[in-house]
Amino acid sequence: SGGGSGISTTMNGYVWDEINVVNHTYGAYFSTKVNSGSAKKIVNSVTINAYGAVGQGGVGRVYSNTLSDSNTNQNYLYSDISGGYSAVVAYTSKYAQAKVTNNYGTFTISTY
């Protein structure tokens, strides 16, 4: 949950990833609901950073991406967004984010 600029919002859902040998998938399904106030725009997004072997025995980021979904002049957005990539991956970090804009500005809720 979060609020700011005359608006209160709740975000609910799930962020996931599936790590295989080389081909991987990730995504999120979640909703952003404005509880009070009125939204001009809602943007839901999921970001992944994948880390694996780089160079001679090093570990670094081998993939990074953000996928998003949005609507305007509505107080609710449900998003089911996913993507895929190929890399040799040791571990990932991922998070979902909702950005809500009204007449007074924009605020962000994140799962990290």
C-alpha positions as CSV (number, residue, x, y, z in Angstrom):
1,S,0.0,0.0,0.0
2,G,1.0,3.6,-0.5
3,G,-0.2,7.1,-0.8
4,G,0.8,10.6,-1.7
5,S,-0.5,13.6,-3.5
6,G,-4.1,13.2,-2.4
7,I,-4.4,9.5,-3.5
8,S,-4.2,6.2,-1.7
9,T,-3.4,3.0,-3.6
10,T,-3.0,-0.8,-2.9
11,M,-0.9,-3.2,-4.9
12,N,-1.5,-7.0,-4.7
13,G,-0.1,-9.9,-6.6
14,Y,2.9,-12.1,-7.4
15,V,6.3,-11.8,-9.1
16,W,7.8,-15.0,-10.4
17,D,10.7,-16.4,-12.5
18,E,11.6,-19.8,-13.8
19,I,15.2,-20.6,-14.2
20,N,16.1,-23.5,-16.5
21,V,19.4,-24.5,-18.1
22,V,19.6,-21.7,-20.7
23,N,16.1,-20.4,-21.5
24,H,14.3,-18.6,-18.7
25,T,10.9,-16.9,-18.1
26,Y,9.8,-14.3,-15.7
27,G,6.8,-12.0,-15.0
28,A,4.2,-10.8,-12.6
29,Y,0.5,-10.8,-12.2
30,F,-0.8,-8.1,-9.9
31,S,-3.4,-5.4,-9.5
32,T,-3.1,-1.8,-8.6
33,K,-6.3,-0.3,-7.0
34,V,-6.9,3.4,-6.1
35,N,-8.7,3.4,-2.8
36,S,-9.2,7.1,-2.6
37,G,-8.6,9.9,-5.0
38,S,-8.6,9.6,-8.8
39,A,-5.8,8.4,-11.1
40,K,-4.9,9.9,-14.4
41,K,-2.5,7.1,-15.2
42,I,-1.4,3.8,-13.7
43,V,1.7,2.0,-14.8
44,N,2.4,-1.6,-13.6
45,S,5.8,-3.0,-14.3
46,V,8.1,-6.0,-13.5
47,T,11.9,-5.8,-13.5
48,I,14.4,-8.6,-13.5
49,N,18.1,-8.7,-13.1
50,A,19.9,-12.0,-13.8
51,Y,23.5,-12.7,-12.7
52,G,25.9,-15.3,-13.9
53,A,29.5,-16.1,-14.9
54,V,31.3,-13.2,-16.5
55,G,35.0,-13.3,-17.6
56,Q,37.5,-15.4,-15.8
57,G,35.6,-16.6,-12.7
58,G,33.7,-13.4,-12.1
59,V,29.9,-13.0,-11.5
60,G,28.0,-10.1,-13.1
61,R,24.7,-9.1,-14.6
62,V,24.0,-11.1,-17.7
63,Y,20.4,-9.8,-18.4
64,S,18.2,-6.9,-17.2
65,N,14.8,-5.9,-18.4
66,T,11.6,-4.1,-17.4
67,L,8.1,-5.0,-18.8
68,S,5.2,-2.7,-18.3
69,D,1.4,-2.3,-18.7
70,S,-0.6,0.9,-18.3
71,N,-4.0,2.5,-18.5
72,T,-5.4,6.1,-18.2
73,N,-8.3,7.6,-16.3
74,Q,-9.2,4.4,-14.5
75,N,-8.7,3.6,-10.8
76,Y,-7.8,-0.1,-11.3
77,L,-5.3,-2.0,-13.4
78,Y,-4.7,-5.7,-13.4
79,S,-1.6,-6.8,-15.3
80,D,-0.4,-10.3,-16.3
81,I,3.0,-9.6,-18.0
82,S,5.8,-12.0,-18.8
83,G,8.9,-12.4,-20.9
84,G,11.8,-14.7,-21.6
85,Y,15.5,-14.6,-22.2
86,S,18.5,-16.9,-22.7
87,A,21.7,-16.8,-20.6
88,V,23.6,-18.9,-18.1
89,V,22.2,-17.7,-14.8
90,A,23.2,-18.3,-11.2
91,Y,20.6,-16.2,-9.5
92,T,18.1,-13.4,-10.1
93,S,16.6,-10.4,-8.4
94,K,13.1,-9.2,-9.4
95,Y,10.5,-6.7,-8.3
96,A,7.1,-5.3,-9.3
97,Q,6.3,-1.6,-9.3
98,A,3.2,0.5,-9.6
99,K,3.4,4.2,-10.6
100,V,0.2,6.2,-10.1
101,T,-0.3,9.7,-11.5
102,N,-3.0,12.2,-10.6
103,N,-3.4,16.0,-10.9
104,Y,-0.8,16.6,-8.1
105,G,2.0,14.3,-9.2
106,T,3.2,10.7,-9.4
107,F,4.1,8.3,-6.6
108,T,5.5,4.8,-6.7
109,I,4.9,1.5,-4.8
110,S,7.6,-1.2,-5.2
111,T,8.1,-4.7,-3.8
112,Y,11.8,-4.3,-3.2
